[in-house]
Amino acid sequence: MGMYSTLARIEEQLADIELDNLRRAYTATRPKFLERAIAIGAIPEFWATVIDEAPAEIDQRIQPRDVPALNCLIGIDVERFQVLDAERGEPRSIKLTFCFRTNQWFHDEKIEKWFFWRMSRNGWSGLVSDPVRIRWKERDLTDGLLDMAVNLWEKEKNLEVNGQARARIEATDEYMGLVKRIQQTPQDAISIFGLFGFRGHRTSAKESAEAMERKQRMVNGPEEWEELDDETPPLSDTEIYPHGEEVAVAFSEDLYPGATQYFTAGKERDAKISDDEPASETDGAEETNGDREEGFQHEQRPNKKIRKSASSSRVIPHRMP
Protein backbone atom coordinates (compact mmCIF):
# COMPACT_ATOMS: atom_id res chain seq x y z
CA MET A 1 0.00 0.00 0.00
CA GLY A 2 2.96 2.30 0.67
CA MET A 3 3.99 2.48 -3.01
CA TYR A 4 0.48 3.58 -4.03
CA SER A 5 0.42 6.24 -1.31
CA THR A 6 3.72 7.60 -2.60
CA LEU A 7 2.40 7.69 -6.17
CA ALA A 8 -0.81 9.43 -5.06
CA ARG A 9 1.17 12.08 -3.19
CA ILE A 10 3.34 12.74 -6.25
CA GLU A 11 0.26 13.13 -8.47
CA GLU A 12 -1.24 15.65 -6.06
CA GLN A 13 2.03 17.57 -5.90
CA LEU A 14 2.09 17.70 -9.71
CA ALA A 15 -1.47 19.04 -9.65
CA ASP A 16 -0.38 21.75 -7.22
CA ILE A 17 2.40 22.76 -9.62
CA GLU A 18 -0.15 23.06 -12.43
CA LEU A 19 -2.24 25.34 -10.20
CA ASP A 20 0.80 27.50 -9.53
CA ASN A 21 1.38 27.76 -13.28
CA LEU A 22 -2.27 28.70 -13.86
CA ARG A 23 -2.08 31.41 -11.21
CA ARG A 24 1.09 32.88 -12.69
CA ALA A 25 -0.27 32.69 -16.23
CA TYR A 26 -3.43 34.51 -15.21
CA THR A 27 -1.63 37.37 -13.48
CA ALA A 28 0.74 37.71 -16.43
CA THR A 29 -1.92 37.66 -19.18
CA ARG A 30 -4.79 39.51 -17.46
CA PRO A 31 -3.60 43.01 -18.52
CA LYS A 32 -3.34 41.85 -22.14
CA PHE A 33 -6.84 40.37 -22.10
CA LEU A 34 -8.18 43.69 -20.80
CA GLU A 35 -6.29 45.45 -23.60
CA ARG A 36 -7.79 42.97 -26.07
CA ALA A 37 -11.28 43.80 -24.80
CA ILE A 38 -10.80 47.43 -25.82
CA ALA A 39 -9.75 46.40 -29.32
CA ILE A 40 -12.71 44.02 -29.61
CA GLY A 41 -15.08 46.84 -28.70
CA ALA A 42 -14.33 48.49 -32.03
CA ILE A 43 -15.27 45.38 -34.06
CA PRO A 44 -19.00 45.06 -34.90
CA GLU A 45 -20.71 41.77 -34.05
CA PHE A 46 -17.50 40.27 -32.67
CA TRP A 47 -19.04 38.27 -29.82
CA ALA A 48 -22.11 37.25 -31.84
CA THR A 49 -19.74 35.71 -34.39
CA VAL A 50 -17.70 34.02 -31.66
CA ILE A 51 -20.83 32.54 -30.04
CA ASP A 52 -21.94 31.25 -33.43
CA GLU A 53 -18.64 29.35 -33.64
CA ALA A 54 -18.75 28.20 -30.00
CA PRO A 55 -17.28 24.84 -28.92
CA ALA A 56 -19.66 21.91 -28.57
CA GLU A 57 -20.03 22.24 -24.79
CA ILE A 58 -21.66 25.64 -25.36
CA ASP A 59 -23.11 25.24 -28.83
CA GLN A 60 -25.29 22.26 -27.95
CA ARG A 61 -26.86 24.23 -25.07
CA ILE A 62 -27.98 27.16 -27.22
CA GLN A 63 -31.67 27.03 -28.12
CA PRO A 64 -32.96 28.75 -31.29
CA ARG A 65 -34.90 31.20 -29.09
CA ASP A 66 -31.63 32.23 -27.39
CA VAL A 67 -29.92 33.37 -30.58
CA PRO A 68 -31.44 36.87 -31.01
CA ALA A 69 -30.54 37.75 -27.41
CA LEU A 70 -27.02 36.36 -27.78
CA ASN A 71 -26.60 38.45 -30.92
CA CYS A 72 -26.81 41.50 -28.62
CA LEU A 73 -23.61 40.51 -26.78
CA ILE A 74 -20.98 43.24 -26.83
CA GLY A 75 -18.60 41.83 -24.25
CA ILE A 76 -17.57 38.68 -22.36
CA ASP A 77 -15.03 38.67 -19.55
CA VAL A 78 -13.52 35.93 -17.39
CA GLU A 79 -12.00 36.91 -14.07
CA ARG A 80 -10.27 34.51 -11.67
CA PHE A 81 -11.42 36.68 -8.83
CA GLN A 82 -9.83 34.76 -5.94
CA VAL A 83 -6.30 35.15 -7.32
CA LEU A 84 -4.52 37.73 -5.16
CA ASP A 85 -1.20 37.69 -7.00
CA ALA A 86 1.10 35.28 -8.83
CA GLU A 87 1.72 33.30 -5.64
CA ARG A 88 -1.59 33.39 -3.76
CA GLY A 89 -5.26 32.66 -4.32
CA GLU A 90 -7.52 29.98 -5.81
CA PRO A 91 -7.29 30.23 -9.63
CA ARG A 92 -10.11 27.78 -10.35
CA SER A 93 -12.85 30.10 -9.09
CA ILE A 94 -14.16 32.26 -11.94
CA LYS A 95 -16.52 35.15 -12.58
CA LEU A 96 -18.23 35.30 -15.98
CA THR A 97 -19.44 38.72 -17.09
CA PHE A 98 -21.74 39.16 -20.09
CA CYS A 99 -22.39 42.66 -21.46
CA PHE A 100 -25.30 43.39 -23.80
CA ARG A 101 -26.42 46.35 -25.82
CA THR A 102 -29.96 47.60 -25.17
CA ASN A 103 -32.36 44.90 -26.31
CA GLN A 104 -35.96 43.71 -26.13
CA TRP A 105 -35.35 40.69 -23.91
CA PHE A 106 -34.01 41.98 -20.59
CA HIS A 107 -33.24 45.20 -18.76
CA ASP A 108 -29.78 44.14 -17.63
CA GLU A 109 -26.86 45.46 -19.67
CA LYS A 110 -24.39 43.48 -17.55
CA ILE A 111 -25.01 40.04 -16.02
CA GLU A 112 -22.39 38.47 -13.74
CA LYS A 113 -22.15 34.90 -12.52
CA TRP A 114 -19.69 33.87 -9.78
CA PHE A 115 -18.41 30.29 -9.61
CA PHE A 116 -16.52 29.19 -6.48
CA TRP A 117 -14.19 26.19 -6.61
CA ARG A 118 -14.90 23.93 -3.64
CA MET A 119 -13.87 20.54 -2.23
CA SER A 120 -16.18 18.39 -0.13
CA ARG A 121 -15.10 16.27 2.82
CA ASN A 122 -15.49 13.09 0.75
CA GLY A 123 -13.02 14.31 -1.88
CA TRP A 124 -15.34 15.70 -4.58
CA SER A 125 -14.22 19.01 -6.07
CA GLY A 126 -15.79 21.39 -8.55
CA LEU A 127 -17.67 24.64 -9.03
CA VAL A 128 -20.63 25.88 -7.01
CA SER A 129 -22.60 29.08 -7.47
CA ASP A 130 -25.61 31.10 -6.34
CA PRO A 131 -28.43 31.71 -8.83
CA VAL A 132 -28.62 35.13 -10.47
CA ARG A 133 -31.91 36.77 -11.43
CA ILE A 134 -32.35 38.27 -14.89
CA ARG A 135 -34.82 41.14 -15.21
CA TRP A 136 -36.79 40.04 -18.26
CA LYS A 137 -38.74 42.55 -20.32
CA GLU A 138 -41.24 40.37 -22.13
CA ARG A 139 -40.53 36.70 -22.65
CA ASP A 140 -38.48 34.83 -20.07
CA LEU A 141 -36.18 32.69 -22.23
CA THR A 142 -35.94 30.11 -19.42
CA ASP A 143 -39.76 29.91 -19.27
CA GLY A 144 -39.78 30.77 -15.57
CA LEU A 145 -37.19 28.24 -14.39
CA LEU A 146 -34.56 30.84 -13.50
CA ASP A 147 -36.95 32.95 -11.42
CA MET A 148 -38.15 29.83 -9.61
CA ALA A 149 -34.56 28.84 -8.79
CA VAL A 150 -33.76 32.31 -7.46
CA ASN A 151 -36.99 32.40 -5.42
CA LEU A 152 -36.13 29.08 -3.76
CA TRP A 153 -32.58 30.21 -3.01
CA GLU A 154 -33.88 33.37 -1.37
CA LYS A 155 -36.38 31.30 0.64
CA GLU A 156 -33.57 28.96 1.76
CA LYS A 157 -31.46 31.88 2.95
CA ASN A 158 -34.38 33.23 4.97
CA LEU A 159 -35.12 29.86 6.60
CA GLU A 160 -31.46 29.19 7.35
CA VAL A 161 -31.08 32.56 9.02
CA ASN A 162 -34.05 31.68 11.19
CA GLY A 163 -32.60 28.27 12.08
CA GLN A 164 -35.15 26.23 10.16
CA ALA A 165 -34.34 22.58 9.33
CA ARG A 166 -33.76 21.31 5.80
CA ALA A 167 -37.07 19.46 6.01
CA ARG A 168 -38.83 22.80 6.30
CA ILE A 169 -37.23 23.97 3.07
CA GLU A 170 -38.37 20.86 1.21
CA ALA A 171 -41.90 21.50 2.45
CA THR A 172 -42.10 24.98 0.92
CA ASP A 173 -44.16 25.78 -2.17
CA GLU A 174 -41.00 27.12 -3.84
CA TYR A 175 -39.18 23.79 -3.41
CA MET A 176 -42.03 21.53 -4.45
CA GLY A 177 -42.99 23.76 -7.37
CA LEU A 178 -39.46 23.84 -8.76
CA VAL A 179 -38.97 20.06 -8.41
CA LYS A 180 -42.22 19.46 -10.29
CA ARG A 181 -41.30 21.95 -13.00
CA ILE A 182 -37.85 20.40 -13.52
CA GLN A 183 -39.40 16.95 -13.84
CA GLN A 184 -41.69 18.28 -16.57
CA THR A 185 -38.91 20.05 -18.52
CA PRO A 186 -36.57 18.15 -20.90
CA GLN A 187 -32.97 19.03 -20.06
CA ASP A 188 -32.05 19.52 -23.71
CA ALA A 189 -34.78 22.17 -24.08
CA ILE A 190 -33.51 24.55 -21.38
CA SER A 191 -32.21 27.93 -22.51
CA ILE A 192 -28.50 28.61 -22.14
CA PHE A 193 -29.58 31.46 -19.86
CA GLY A 194 -30.40 28.69 -17.39
CA LEU A 195 -26.66 28.84 -16.66
CA PHE A 196 -27.42 31.76 -14.35
CA GLY A 197 -29.49 29.42 -12.19
CA PHE A 198 -26.75 26.79 -11.77
CA ARG A 199 -25.87 25.97 -8.14
CA GLY A 200 -23.81 22.77 -8.23
CA HIS A 201 -23.15 20.50 -5.28
CA ARG A 202 -23.94 22.23 -2.00
CA THR A 203 -20.51 22.55 -0.41
CA SER A 204 -19.86 25.42 2.00
CA ALA A 205 -16.70 27.50 2.11
CA LYS A 206 -16.03 26.16 5.62
CA GLU A 207 -16.32 22.50 4.57
CA SER A 208 -14.11 23.19 1.54
CA ALA A 209 -11.39 24.88 3.61
CA GLU A 210 -11.33 22.00 6.09
CA ALA A 211 -11.18 19.43 3.27
CA MET A 212 -8.31 21.29 1.58
CA GLU A 213 -6.34 21.54 4.83
CA ARG A 214 -6.74 17.82 5.42
CA LYS A 215 -5.68 17.04 1.86
CA GLN A 216 -2.55 19.18 2.23
CA ARG A 217 -1.64 17.38 5.42
CA MET A 218 -1.86 14.06 3.55
CA VAL A 219 0.06 15.36 0.53
CA ASN A 220 2.88 16.99 2.47
CA GLY A 221 2.73 14.88 5.64
CA PRO A 222 2.58 14.03 8.44
CA GLU A 223 -1.00 12.69 8.13
CA GLU A 224 -1.26 9.18 6.66
CA TRP A 225 -2.60 9.01 3.13
CA GLU A 226 -6.22 7.99 2.89
CA GLU A 227 -7.89 7.29 -0.43
CA LEU A 228 -10.98 9.51 -0.63
CA ASP A 229 -14.19 8.67 -2.41
CA ASP A 230 -14.11 11.47 -4.97
CA GLU A 231 -17.11 10.17 -6.92
CA THR A 232 -19.36 13.01 -8.01
CA PRO A 233 -22.42 13.10 -5.74
CA PRO A 234 -25.89 13.48 -7.25
CA LEU A 235 -27.13 16.99 -7.84
CA SER A 236 -30.06 18.42 -5.91
CA ASP A 237 -33.58 17.80 -7.18
CA THR A 238 -33.81 21.58 -7.62
CA GLU A 239 -30.79 21.98 -9.94
CA ILE A 240 -32.16 23.60 -13.11
CA TYR A 241 -28.89 23.49 -15.08
CA PRO A 242 -26.94 20.27 -14.38
CA HIS A 243 -24.35 20.99 -17.09
CA GLY A 244 -23.54 24.42 -15.63
CA GLU A 245 -19.97 23.59 -14.63
CA GLU A 246 -19.18 22.15 -18.05
CA VAL A 247 -20.51 25.27 -19.78
CA ALA A 248 -18.73 27.66 -17.39
CA VAL A 249 -15.41 25.88 -17.91
CA ALA A 250 -15.91 25.96 -21.69
CA PHE A 251 -16.42 29.72 -21.55
CA SER A 252 -13.41 30.30 -19.30
CA GLU A 253 -10.88 27.86 -20.78
CA ASP A 254 -11.87 27.70 -24.45
CA LEU A 255 -14.22 30.32 -25.89
CA TYR A 256 -12.89 33.36 -24.00
CA PRO A 257 -9.13 32.82 -24.46
CA GLY A 258 -9.65 31.57 -28.03
CA ALA A 259 -12.16 34.26 -29.02
CA THR A 260 -10.00 35.78 -31.77
CA GLN A 261 -9.50 32.39 -33.43
CA TYR A 262 -13.25 31.66 -33.26
CA PHE A 263 -14.05 35.08 -34.73
CA THR A 264 -11.57 34.58 -37.57
CA ALA A 265 -13.00 31.14 -38.34
CA GLY A 266 -16.52 32.58 -38.43
CA LYS A 267 -15.55 35.36 -40.81
CA GLU A 268 -13.73 32.93 -43.09
CA ARG A 269 -16.77 30.67 -43.18
CA ASP A 270 -19.08 33.61 -43.97
CA ALA A 271 -16.79 34.71 -46.78
CA LYS A 272 -16.78 31.21 -48.26
CA ILE A 273 -20.59 31.02 -48.11
CA SER A 274 -20.84 34.42 -49.85
CA ASP A 275 -18.45 33.29 -52.60
CA ASP A 276 -20.43 30.09 -53.16
CA GLU A 277 -23.84 31.82 -53.44
CA PRO A 278 -24.78 32.91 -57.01
CA ALA A 279 -26.05 36.46 -57.45
CA SER A 280 -29.83 36.74 -57.57
CA GLU A 281 -31.38 37.69 -60.92
CA THR A 282 -33.78 39.99 -59.06
CA ASP A 283 -31.06 42.04 -57.34
CA GLY A 284 -32.00 45.70 -57.53
CA ALA A 285 -35.60 44.92 -58.49
CA GLU A 286 -38.26 47.11 -56.96
CA GLU A 287 -39.98 45.62 -53.89
CA THR A 288 -43.61 45.90 -52.98
CA ASN A 289 -44.64 47.26 -49.61
CA GLY A 290 -45.42 43.72 -48.54
CA ASP A 291 -41.95 42.52 -49.58
CA ARG A 292 -40.27 45.30 -47.63
CA GLU A 293 -42.37 44.57 -44.58
CA GLU A 294 -41.57 40.86 -44.75
CA GLY A 295 -37.87 41.65 -45.16
CA PHE A 296 -37.92 43.92 -42.10
CA GLN A 297 -39.54 41.19 -40.03
CA HIS A 298 -36.90 38.73 -41.19
CA GLU A 299 -34.13 41.09 -40.09
CA GLN A 300 -35.68 41.31 -36.65
CA ARG A 301 -35.40 37.53 -36.28
CA PRO A 302 -31.73 36.67 -36.96
CA ASN A 303 -31.43 33.10 -38.14
CA LYS A 304 -29.24 30.74 -36.20
CA LYS A 305 -26.47 29.73 -38.58
CA ILE A 306 -25.93 26.09 -39.29
CA ARG A 307 -23.40 24.83 -36.78
CA LYS A 308 -21.32 22.14 -38.43
CA SER A 309 -19.71 19.46 -36.34
CA ALA A 310 -16.39 20.37 -37.92
CA SER A 311 -16.50 23.82 -36.33
CA SER A 312 -17.02 22.27 -32.92
CA SER A 313 -14.04 19.96 -33.34
CA ARG A 314 -11.54 22.62 -34.41
CA VAL A 315 -8.38 22.62 -32.36
CA ILE A 316 -8.10 26.02 -30.69
CA PRO A 317 -4.72 26.94 -29.18
CA HIS A 318 -5.16 26.58 -25.43
CA ARG A 319 -4.49 29.80 -23.56
CA MET A 320 -5.56 30.27 -19.99
CA PRO A 321 -7.06 33.69 -19.21
Secondary structure, DSSP 4 states (H G I P E B T S, - for coil): -HHHHHHHHHHHHHHHHHHHHHHHHHHHHHHHHHHHHHHHTTSTTHHHHHHHT--HHHHTT--GGGHHHHTTEEEEEEE-TTB-SSSSB-TT-EEEEEEE-S-SSBS-SEEEEEEEEEE-TTS-EEEEE------BSS--TTTTHHHHHHHHHHHHHHHHHTT--HHHHHTSHHHHHHHHHHHHS-GGGS-GGGGGG---S---HHHHHHHHHHHHHHHHSSSPP-----PPPPPPTT-S-TTHHHHHHHIIIIITTTHHHHHHHHHHHHHHHHHHSPPPTTTTPPPPHHHHHHHHHHHHSPPPPP--HHHHT--PPP---
